[in-house]
Amino acid sequence: MAHIEASFFKSRFDDETFSAKMVEALTQAVGSVLGDEAANDTAIVLHGIEPSHWGYRGKLLG
């Protein structure tokens, strides 16, 4: 079983199709590497993070 957690800026979720597209794409990626059986047993959790809570290269992005 694969378990994937991915974080994105909260604004990505403004597009109502984003979550479904991302879950499908990540599941397909697992399947392309590990096979269909693994893809069918994959759990995905998407997190929305405020840019003010996201640091990159030592600086907050928001």
Secondary structure as GFF3:
##gff-version 3
##sequence-region A 1 62
A	DSSP	beta_strand	2	9	.	.	.	ID=ss1
A	DSSP	three_ten_helix	10	14	.	.	.	ID=ss2
A	DSSP	alpha_helix	18	34	.	.	.	ID=ss3
A	DSSP	alpha_helix	36	39	.	.	.	ID=ss4
A	DSSP	beta_strand	42	49	.	.	.	ID=ss5
A	DSSP	three_ten_helix	51	53	.	.	.	ID=ss6
A	DSSP	beta_strand	55	56	.	.	.	ID=ss7
A	DSSP	beta_strand	59	60	.	.	.	ID=ss8
###
